[in-house]
Amino acid sequence: MFQFFKKTGKTPKDLSEVLAELKKIEETNKEISRELADFKKESKKNLQKVGIVRFNPFKELGGDQSFSIAVLDALDNGFVITSLYVHEANRVYAKPIEKGSSLYSLSKEEQKALDRAMGKNHEGSN
């Protein structure tokens, strides 16, 4: 059946001992519930959503060596990083994201990466 008591082999003498043990269990359960609520609140700030798009910004040269990656928390705050690659150089740009949008204009690839991170679908695209 249920094991309300620690493994002491001791059985409760009367109803008051059972009620006292249940009160301890109730307090423990309340503390665990508070800790879980705090954990859920804090975990929203953890980076947990990712969207990536590879692309070729210069159609006449090379392959899909450039990319945009969006990394967000549960509240859609985070950043987008874009790397533009050509044989002579590589440029890297970062843009902050707040509540799913940026104060800076986003390229179509950056927007696509952001949409992917937020779970929005782009049919028939990279």
N, C-alpha and C positions, 0 to 999 in steps of 0.2 A: 504494500500500500504506500502511502506517503511517508516520507521521512522528514518530519518537522524538526526533529532534534538532532544535535550533533551525534556523531557515532560514539557516544559514551555508553550505550547499552542501557541507559537510564530511561525508564518509562515515567511519564508524569504522574504525580501523586493525586492531583485533583484538577479540576477545571481551571483554577486560577493559574496553575503552571502552564497549561495549554494556552490560555489567553495571553499570558506574558510572552510566551514564545511566538505566538501569532503577531503580537505587537512589535516584537523585534523584526520579524519578517516584513511587516508592513513598513517600518521605518527604513529598512534596507532597500525595499522596493522603491520607496519614494526617492531615496538618494540616487539610486541607479537611474530612475526616470529623469531626475534633474541633470545628471551627468550626460545622459543620452541627448536630451534637448540642447544642452550646451554644445555637444559634439556636432549635432546636426546643424546648428547655427554657424559654428566655425567652419565646418566642412564646405559650406557654400562659397567660401573665399579661396578654396583650393583650385588650382588649375586642373580642369577635368575634361574640357572639350577641345578637340583638335580637328582642323580641316586643312587639307593641303591640296594645292593645284600645281602641277608642273606644266610649263608652257615654253614656247619658243617666241620671243618678242621680235625676232628678225627672221621672217619666214625664208629668206634666201640663204641663211647661214645655219649650219649645225642642227642640233636636235633640241629636245625639251630639257635643256640644262638649267633653265631658270625656274624659280618656284616662288609661290606665296604660301605662307603657313599662318593660320590663325589659331591662337591658343587662348581659351576663355575659362572663366570660372562658372559656377552655376547661375550667376546673375548676369552673364554675358559681358563681363568686364575682363579685359586682358590686352592683347596686342596682336598685330599682324606684322610679320617680317617678310620682306620680299627681297629676293636675290636675282639680279639681272646679270646673266653671264654672257660674255662675248670672249673671243679668243684673246684679246689684248687686256681685258680688265673684267672685274667683277664688282658690281655696285650692290650694296645692301641698304635697305630702308626699313625703318620700324615706325609703326603708327599705333598710338594707344587706341583702345576700344573701350567705350563706356556704354553700358546698357544696349549693346548690339550695334552701335554706330560710332563713327569717328568724326572728330572736328576737321580732320584732313580728308581731302577727296581720295577715294579709293579707286584703284584701277579695276577693270572688270575681273581680273584674276584675283585680286585681293578681296573683292566683294564675293566672288564665288567661294573662296576659301573660308571667309567669314560665314557665309550661308551654310556651308557644309558643317562647320563647327557648331552652328546653332540648330543643325538638323533639318535645314531647308534643302529640298532636292532640286537639282538642275538636271532635267532629263536630257540624255543624249550629249553630255558634255564631259570633258576630261575629268 
